[in-house]
């Protein structure tokens, strides 16, 4: 498949607008908010907007103690907390990369429960405290690669999802795990948009969900999850594109049939069910062969080569014999 690249008149490879525009909007908005907060721009509505942004970033800033797992350490430079919490995809709070940090203050991460049901022997509903106590909290430094071509390196806090799965005891019919996220327009203004079908749904094969890398995630950077990063509970699947890592989960269902996931339903030719990071499978509108690391030397830094499975080759055995261009 031929993929049209973005060049200037000298033939230099430039970032696509999908990589640049949101960041520029973000920077201009932050500058605007700073001026506003200093009093150079009047208007109570504008001050309210600034306060929402501050609240969204700080409301969840509570320490979360975990032991660093050396098996998931990294010598790569970690993305700054500021970048990781202000440049996000979380469409429930808006489609611009800056929107979640501005709008997510309306999310109430406590009280919170997660219902676990479907093809299991022990259905249960767990509150947040029960999830925090279910297994020892670890710090794991994972790369996360976005389908749009950017990546981050983040110290996540949580434990293998397999710990929870073993407790509910899937039965012989369980082949997939479906993650259903919060669907509340009062807390999530982006749900008023028709950009996706709501609630947001994601899914994994059971063996993918059981892999030790799949992280039930309750925090990052030594704190509980900020609202804009999926508070209070999400998963992180580091060998798949970021949209597979469902945020603000309220229900986990074990199913016999493959779940109908949000992006796969919306654009099946662009977003496959598996969505493994694969430099050989281009998105129909851009190449996946390279990526930009957020916070690294500006917009025109040299791109990194995208690694198969995002570099997590220990998952390759999950796909033995599969055509990963067909099952993308």
C-alpha positions as CSV (number, residue, x, y, z in Angstrom):
1,X,0.0,0.0,0.0
2,X,1.3,3.4,-0.9
3,X,1.3,5.9,1.9
4,X,1.5,9.6,1.1
5,X,4.2,11.3,3.2
6,X,4.3,15.0,4.2
7,X,7.2,16.9,2.6
8,X,8.1,20.6,2.2
9,X,9.4,22.0,-1.1
10,X,12.9,20.9,-0.2
11,X,11.8,17.3,0.3
12,X,12.3,17.3,4.0
13,X,10.0,14.9,5.9
14,X,7.7,17.0,8.1
15,X,5.2,15.9,10.9
16,X,1.6,15.5,9.9
17,X,-0.9,18.0,11.2
18,X,-2.3,15.2,13.5
19,X,1.0,15.3,15.3
20,X,1.5,19.1,15.4
21,X,-1.8,20.9,15.6
22,X,-3.0,19.6,19.0
23,X,0.3,20.6,20.6
24,X,0.1,24.1,19.1
25,X,-3.4,24.5,20.3
26,X,-2.4,23.3,23.7
27,X,0.5,25.7,24.0
28,X,-1.6,28.7,22.9
29,X,-4.4,27.8,25.2
30,X,-2.1,27.5,28.2
31,X,-0.6,30.9,27.4
32,X,-4.1,32.3,27.1
33,X,-5.1,30.8,30.5
34,X,-1.9,32.1,32.2
35,X,-2.7,35.7,31.0
36,X,-6.3,35.3,32.1
37,X,-5.3,34.0,35.6
38,X,-3.0,37.0,36.1
39,X,-5.8,39.4,35.5
40,X,-4.9,40.6,32.0
41,X,-8.2,39.1,30.6
42,X,-11.4,39.6,32.5
43,X,-14.5,37.4,32.7
44,X,-15.7,34.9,35.2
45,X,-16.3,32.2,32.6
46,X,-12.6,32.3,31.6
47,X,-11.4,32.1,35.1
48,X,-13.7,29.1,35.6
49,X,-12.0,27.4,32.6
50,X,-8.6,27.9,34.2
51,X,-9.8,26.6,37.5
52,X,-11.1,23.4,35.8
53,X,-7.7,22.8,34.3
54,X,-5.9,23.2,37.6
55,X,-8.4,21.0,39.3
56,X,-8.3,18.2,36.7
57,X,-4.5,18.0,37.1
58,X,-4.4,18.1,40.8
59,X,-7.6,16.6,42.2
60,X,-6.1,13.1,42.2
61,X,-2.6,13.9,43.4
62,X,-2.5,11.4,46.2
63,X,0.5,9.2,46.9
64,X,0.4,5.6,45.8
65,X,3.1,3.4,47.2
66,X,4.5,0.6,45.1
67,X,7.6,-1.4,44.8
68,X,9.6,-0.9,41.5
69,X,9.6,-4.2,39.5
70,X,13.1,-4.6,38.1
71,X,11.7,-6.8,35.3
72,X,9.8,-3.8,33.9
73,X,12.5,-1.1,34.5
74,X,13.8,1.0,31.7
75,X,16.9,3.0,30.9
76,X,14.9,5.3,28.6
77,X,14.2,8.8,29.8
78,X,10.8,9.0,31.4
79,X,8.3,11.4,29.9
80,X,7.8,14.4,32.2
81,X,4.7,14.3,34.4
82,X,3.6,17.6,32.9
83,X,3.6,16.2,29.4
84,X,2.0,12.9,30.4
85,X,-0.9,14.7,32.1
86,X,-1.6,17.5,29.7
87,X,-1.2,15.7,26.3
88,X,-3.9,13.0,26.2
89,X,-6.4,11.1,24.2
90,X,-9.5,10.8,26.3
91,X,-12.5,11.5,24.0
92,X,-15.0,11.5,26.9
93,X,-13.5,14.9,27.8
94,X,-12.9,16.2,24.2
95,X,-11.1,15.4,21.1
96,X,-8.2,17.9,21.4
97,X,-5.1,16.7,23.2
98,X,-5.5,19.5,25.7
99,X,-9.2,18.9,26.5
100,X,-8.8,16.1,29.1
101,X,-6.6,18.2,31.3
102,X,-9.0,21.1,31.0
103,X,-12.3,19.2,31.4
104,X,-11.7,16.1,33.5
105,X,-12.2,17.9,36.8
106,X,-15.8,17.0,36.6
107,X,-15.0,13.3,37.0
108,X,-15.6,11.9,40.5
109,X,-13.2,8.9,41.0
110,X,-14.7,8.1,44.5
111,X,-16.8,6.3,45.3
112,X,-16.2,3.9,42.4
113,X,-17.0,0.2,41.8
114,X,-16.0,-2.2,39.0
115,X,-18.5,-5.0,38.2
116,X,-16.9,-8.3,37.0
117,X,-19.3,-10.6,35.3
118,X,-20.0,-12.9,32.4
119,X,-18.4,-16.3,31.8
120,X,-16.8,-16.7,35.2
121,X,-17.4,-18.8,38.3
122,X,-17.2,-16.0,40.9
123,X,-18.9,-12.8,39.7
124,X,-18.1,-9.9,42.0
125,X,-18.2,-6.1,42.4
126,X,-15.1,-4.5,43.8
127,X,-14.8,-1.0,45.2
128,X,-11.6,1.0,44.7
129,X,-10.2,0.1,48.1
130,X,-10.7,-3.6,47.3
131,X,-8.9,-3.2,44.0
132,X,-6.0,-1.4,45.7
133,X,-5.7,-4.3,48.2
134,X,-6.2,-7.2,45.8
135,X,-2.4,-7.5,45.0
136,X,0.8,-5.7,45.8
137,X,1.2,-2.5,43.9
138,X,4.2,-2.4,41.6
139,X,5.8,0.4,39.6
140,X,6.4,-0.6,36.0
141,X,8.0,1.7,33.4
142,X,6.2,1.0,30.1
143,X,6.4,2.7,26.7
144,X,3.0,3.6,25.4
145,X,2.6,4.2,21.6
146,X,-0.3,6.1,20.1
147,X,-1.8,5.2,16.8
148,X,-1.3,8.8,15.7
149,X,2.5,8.4,15.8
150,X,3.7,9.7,19.2
151,X,4.9,7.8,22.2
152,X,5.7,8.3,25.9
153,X,7.6,6.4,28.6
154,X,5.6,6.4,31.9
155,X,6.0,4.8,35.3
156,X,2.7,3.1,35.9
157,X,1.4,1.8,39.2
158,X,-0.6,-1.4,39.5
159,X,-0.4,-5.2,39.1
160,X,-0.9,-7.8,36.4
161,X,-4.6,-8.1,35.4
162,X,-4.1,-11.8,35.7
163,X,-4.2,-11.4,39.5
164,X,-7.8,-10.3,39.3
165,X,-8.7,-12.8,36.5
166,X,-7.5,-15.7,38.6
167,X,-9.8,-14.7,41.5
168,X,-13.0,-14.7,39.4
169,X,-12.1,-18.0,37.7
170,X,-13.2,-17.8,34.1
171,X,-15.1,-20.8,32.9
172,X,-14.5,-22.9,29.7
173,X,-16.6,-20.5,27.6
174,X,-14.5,-17.4,28.4
175,X,-12.4,-16.5,25.3
176,X,-12.4,-12.7,25.5
177,X,-12.4,-10.0,28.1
178,X,-14.4,-6.8,27.5
179,X,-13.8,-3.5,29.3
180,X,-16.7,-1.1,29.6
181,X,-16.0,2.5,30.7
182,X,-18.0,5.1,32.5
183,X,-21.0,6.5,30.6
184,X,-22.1,9.6,32.5
185,X,-22.7,12.9,30.5
186,X,-22.7,14.9,33.8
187,X,-19.1,13.8,34.5
188,X,-17.9,13.4,30.9
189,X,-18.9,16.3,28.6
190,X,-17.4,14.6,25.6
191,X,-20.1,11.9,25.7
192,X,-22.5,14.5,24.1
193,X,-20.5,14.1,20.9
194,X,-21.3,11.5,18.3
195,X,-17.7,10.9,17.5
196,X,-17.9,7.3,18.9
197,X,-20.6,5.0,20.2
198,X,-20.8,5.3,24.0
199,X,-19.9,3.8,26.4
200,X,-16.3,3.3,25.2
201,X,-15.7,-0.4,25.0
202,X,-12.4,-2.2,24.5
203,X,-11.4,-5.9,24.6
204,X,-8.6,-8.5,24.6
205,X,-8.4,-12.2,24.0
206,X,-8.3,-14.0,27.3
207,X,-4.6,-15.0,26.8
208,X,-3.7,-11.4,26.1
209,X,-5.5,-10.3,29.2
210,X,-3.7,-13.0,31.2
211,X,-0.2,-12.0,30.0
212,X,1.9,-10.6,32.8
213,X,2.5,-7.4,30.9
214,X,-1.2,-6.5,30.9
215,X,-1.4,-4.1,33.8
216,X,-4.5,-3.3,35.9
217,X,-3.4,0.3,36.5
218,X,-4.3,2.5,39.5
219,X,-1.6,5.1,39.4
220,X,1.4,6.7,37.7
221,X,4.5,8.6,38.9
222,X,3.9,7.4,42.5
223,X,0.4,8.9,42.7
224,X,-3.1,7.7,42.0
225,X,-4.2,8.2,38.4
226,X,-5.1,11.8,37.5
227,X,-8.6,12.1,36.1
228,X,-7.3,12.9,32.6
229,X,-5.3,9.7,32.6
230,X,-8.1,7.3,33.3
231,X,-8.9,7.6,37.0
232,X,-9.4,5.7,39.1
233,X,-8.8,2.4,37.2
234,X,-7.7,1.6,33.7
235,X,-5.6,-1.0,32.0
236,X,-2.3,-0.6,30.1
237,X,-1.4,-3.0,27.3
238,X,2.0,-1.8,26.3
239,X,2.4,-3.8,23.1
240,X,-0.8,-2.4,21.6
241,X,-1.7,1.1,20.5
242,X,-2.8,3.4,23.3
243,X,-6.5,3.3,22.5
244,X,-6.6,-0.4,23.5
245,X,-5.8,0.6,27.1
246,X,-9.3,1.4,28.4
247,X,-9.7,4.2,31.0
248,X,-12.2,4.8,33.8
249,X,-13.4,1.2,33.8
250,X,-16.7,0.3,35.5
251,X,-17.3,-3.2,34.1
252,X,-15.2,-6.2,33.1
253,X,-17.1,-8.9,31.2
254,X,-15.8,-12.3,30.2
255,X,-17.3,-13.4,26.9
256,X,-17.4,-16.2,24.4
257,X,-17.7,-13.9,21.4
258,X,-15.2,-11.2,20.4
259,X,-16.4,-7.8,21.8
260,X,-17.4,-5.0,19.5
261,X,-14.9,-2.4,20.4
262,X,-15.3,1.4,20.1
263,X,-12.8,2.3,17.4
264,X,-13.2,-1.0,15.5
265,X,-16.9,-0.3,15.2
266,X,-16.3,3.4,14.2
267,X,-13.7,2.7,11.5
268,X,-13.0,-1.0,11.0
269,X,-10.7,-0.3,8.1
270,X,-8.4,1.8,10.3
271,X,-8.6,0.2,13.7
272,X,-8.5,-3.6,13.9
273,X,-9.5,-5.5,17.0
274,X,-5.9,-6.6,17.8
275,X,-4.2,-3.2,17.2
276,X,-0.7,-4.5,18.0
277,X,2.1,-2.0,17.4
278,X,3.4,-3.1,14.0
279,X,5.6,-0.9,11.8
280,X,4.7,-3.0,8.8
281,X,1.0,-2.2,8.9
282,X,0.3,1.4,8.1
283,X,-2.8,3.3,9.1
284,X,-4.7,4.1,5.9
285,X,-3.8,7.8,6.3
286,X,-0.2,7.6,7.6
287,X,2.8,5.4,8.1
288,X,3.4,3.6,11.4
289,X,7.1,3.0,10.6
290,X,8.3,5.8,12.9
291,X,7.2,7.7,15.9
292,X,7.9,10.9,17.9
293,X,8.6,10.8,21.6
294,X,6.7,13.5,23.3
295,X,9.0,16.0,25.1
296,X,12.1,15.1,23.1
297,X,13.8,18.0,21.4
298,X,10.8,19.7,19.9
299,X,8.6,18.9,16.9
300,X,11.4,18.5,14.4
301,X,13.4,15.9,16.3
302,X,14.5,12.9,14.4
303,X,11.8,10.2,14.5
304,X,12.4,6.9,16.2
305,X,11.8,3.7,14.4
306,X,8.7,1.9,15.6
307,X,9.5,-1.4,17.1
308,X,7.4,-4.5,16.5
309,X,5.1,-5.0,19.5
310,X,6.4,-1.7,20.8
311,X,9.6,-3.6,21.7
312,X,7.8,-6.1,24.0
313,X,8.8,-9.2,22.0
314,X,7.9,-11.5,24.8
315,X,4.3,-11.4,23.6
316,X,5.2,-12.7,20.1
317,X,4.2,-16.3,21.0
318,X,0.6,-15.1,21.5
319,X,0.3,-14.7,17.8
320,X,2.2,-17.7,16.4
321,X,0.8,-18.6,13.0
322,X,-1.4,-15.5,12.7
323,X,-1.3,-13.2,9.8
324,X,-0.7,-9.9,11.6
325,X,-1.4,-7.9,8.5
326,X,-4.9,-9.5,8.2
327,X,-5.5,-9.5,12.0
328,X,-4.2,-5.9,12.5
